[in-house]
Structures are given as C-alpha cells and as structure tokens.
C-alpha cells in the first residue's frame, strides 16, 4: 500500500507565498513522475505542475514564473513553492505520483487527500 500525504496549505494574502509538501510512503520500489493538481469550488480538477525523477519540469501557463516544483528522491517527497499568490489560486491542491511498488514492480498512479490553499484579496 502507498500513501501520499500533503501538507503546507493554509490562508495567505494575495502576493504572499506558501510551500506545499507531499511525502510518499509505503511499499515503494521507485517513483517516476510526481506532480500537483488543483480543484477550485465548482470547477474540474486541473493540472498545475509535474516533475520527472530526473528533474524535468512542466507547468500550467497560469502558474509559470510564480510556482516552482522540486523533489527529493531520497525522501520520496515533492514540493511546490508558490509565490505571488492570487485569489484565483484558491483551491484544494492534490499531490499525484506514478509509483512502482515493491509487490508488483509495476507503475500505479496515486493521489493524496488534498490540502486547502486560500488566497484572500
């Protein structure tokens, strides 16, 4: 079994910063891509950013230049540094990972439970 646990969400004023963390635990052999998605009230879940095991990154246009994704492979942890936050960044942020488990040595996609980010104007 694999679990993804996010932390670091909260309430911040527009222009402020937050750093999200997501730690994977369980029967992990290796982790390929890790990423972040978000879902605002009344909207569909949308892509925010991903990072490969080798460090290649991609970002949604709406967050480019403001958010930075990084990861620590030794800790099975991915981070999202969010700067210059805007009210429209308000959402539940979900961690996502492609995990190769020890039991199967096959890749399976996992989601975290989400962490709330609220940006006040």
N, C-alpha and C positions, 0 to 999 in steps of 0.2 A: 504494500500500500504506500502511496505517495501523498504527501500533503504540501500545499503551498500556503504560506501564512504571510499576509501583507501587514504592514504597519507604517505609521508616519502620517496618516491622514489627519485632517483637522480643519479648523476655521482660520482663515487668513484674510487680510485686507487686500484689495486689488493692488498689484505692484509688488506684493510680497513673495516669499519663497517657501516651498515645502520640499522635503525629501522623502520619497516613498521607498520602502524596502520590501522585498519578498524573498523569504527563505524557503527552500525546498528541503523536505526531509522524508525519510523512509527508505525503502529498498531501491536505492538509486545506483545504477551502474554508471550512467553518464547523462548529461543534459545537453541537447542540441540548442535550438533557438529558445530564447526567453523573451518575454515582451509584456507590454501593458496595453490594456484596452480600457475604455470608459463608457459609462452609460448615464446620461442625464435623464431627469424625470420626463417621461413621455416620449423618449427617443430610443432608437435602437442602439445596441452596443456598437462602438466604433473603435477602429484601430488608432493607437497613439504612437507606439514605437516598439521596435524589436531589435535584438542583438544576437548575433550568432555566437557560437562557442569561441570562434576565433576573433570576435570583436567587431565584425561588420555590423553597422547600424543602419536603421531606416526610421523615418519619422513621418507622421502626418503633416501636411502642409500647415495646418493650423497651429502646430507647436514648434515648428522648425525655428531654431535660433533662440528659443526660450527654454526648452526641455532638453536634458541630456541623460541618455541611458548608459548604464555601465553594469558590469557584473564581476563577481569574484568567484571563479570556478572552484576554488578550493573550499569555499563556504556554500556553494550551490545557491548563491544569492544574487538577485538582480536589483538594481537601484534605478530610481527615476528622480533626478534633480529637476525641480520645476521652479523656474524664475519668472519674474514679470507676470505673475498670475493675473488672469482676467476673470470677471464674473462668469463668462461663458465656459470657463474651465471647470465649473462646478459640476460634479458627477461622482458616481461611485467608480473607483478605479480598481480594475481587476488584473491580477497577475496571470500570465499564461506561460506554459512551458512544455516543450517536447522532451519527455523523459524516457530514457531507456532503462527499464527495470532489471534488477538482478535476476528475477524469476524467469523472465521471458526473453531477455536480450532483444526486445522489440520496442519500437518507439510508440508511446501513447501520449496523447495530449491531455494536460491537466489544467484546471482553473483554481484560483484562490477564491476566498469567500468575499473579497472586496473590501475596500476601505473608502470612507466618505471624505471627499475634498469639497469644501465650501469656500468660495471666494466672495467676499462682500464688497459692494461698491462704495 
